[in-house]
Amino acid sequence: MTPPAPEAVQAAARAFIYGYPLVYGLREVAGFATGHSTLPVSAPWNTFGYARELLGPETTFVTPNNDTLYTLAALDLSAGPQLIGVPDTGERYYVLQCVDAWTNNFAYIGTRASGNREGRFCFAGPGYDGAVPDGATLVRSPTDVCMIVGRVQVDGVDDLPAVHALQDRFTIEPVGTPAGPPRGVPAGDPAAREDLAWWETFRVQLAAFPPPAADAELLEALRPLGVLEPATPYADPDPGLAATLVAAQQAAEAKIEELGKGGAPGPNGWISAKHIFDYNLDHLGPGTIDSPQWKIADRAIAYATRAAAARAGLFGNHGYEADYELIFTDAGGEQLSGEHRYELRLETPPPVDAFWSLTMYSVPDYLLVANPIGRYSIGDRTPGLRHGEDGSLTLLLQHEPPAEDEQANWLPAPSGAFRPVLRMYAPGAAVLDGSYVLPPIRRIG
């Protein structure tokens, strides 16, 4: 058979990149609601599930944090709105990040966005035009299915019981009488060919969770691929189309892996994810910042950025809620590896209104890695950190344990390649305007 035309493969690859966050993200959302999530917690639709321990290496979710306890809910608003109640959290930082089916962050509730007071929020789907309970803030989801990704600050193991008690005070209840059971996330037609299963999943989920009207022109460009058909075209597809789609998926997956490593490194090798979640251009609700500074104006770039963000940091926050800085290389430009020893010297701590941490991840999977002291992150809440007389803080990144008197400042690394991520929750103005610059990670052995 004649190989597919390169231009046809490229066009289909762009379609795959466009749809990748929808399919990948909904797999996690549906998995959470049905007990098949890569997170070690699940709960039925419209019910909070609580991570009771800080996440560790048993978690196969990409780039999980080790700073907060997750408080999560998969909402299905197809049968009617849901009322979420949040408690007064005192001085404790928390955020409920609201993510639609396309992985767009469309609202925030929490310390930065709405304060730490008790409150009620009515979540409704795109077609809801009914009443909102008295005293509740309306939060309209662009899609009937969405994910509430809650994070509650934890100040060490001894703080866990207090956080557990707080988690239990987050509530969800239906508004009025549900119109029926949750519809959930549709599965594709099992008659579709196995090598076209992704395209079949995209087809049915695209129909169930329509993108914004601004994507109409792009959707028409997808029509020749079969993803707009009401019934599967992938059970007995045209051989040329099938070959094109298979080749496109391979090319697009390779491109997403490349994009998932981040853009060009900035000062001292750090890659900023401050604007990697700025791809939502259409539905910016309560707690978001609707301004050009926090939008990727070029939609083609926004779609590619959204795919990269899903692959390397699914359910990450906008930079104004939490800034993520990641790094692959040392001061000499070499890949960080547990074969060597490194230090990160912070002359001044990251300026934040909440807290900061540095977390260690493997490459290329971006997972936490087991280590002998069970430490996966280090930061301003780590007990016993040793500062220099000038107030500086030197963190040690290495696989083998350092000298005993240096272990308080040690972040264990895997034996092979690694990629740390520095998180700054509620980042200060110097972080947001770029005037705070992280130093390089230097090899010391």
Secondary structure, DSSP 4 states (H G I P E B T S, - for coil): -PPPPHHHHHHHHHHHHHHHHHHHHHHHHHHHHHT--SSS----TTSEEE--S---TT--SSS--SSEEEEEEEEE-TT--EEEEE---TT--EEEEEEETT--EEEEEETTTT-SS-EEEEEE-TT--S---TTPEEEE-SSSEEEEEEEEE--SGGGHHHHHHHHTT-EEEESSS-SSS--------TTS-GGGHHHHHHHHHHHHS---GGGHHHHHHHGGGTTT-SS-S-SS--HHHHHHHHHHHHHHHHHHHHHTT-SS--GGGEEE-TTTTTT--S---TT---SGGG----HHHHHHHHHHHHHHHTTPPPTTTEEEEEE-B-TTSPBPBTTS-EEEEESS---BSS-EEEE--BTTT------TT---EEETT-TTPPBPTTS-EEEEEESS---GGGGGGEEE--SSBB--EEEEESB-HHHHTT-S-PPPPEE--
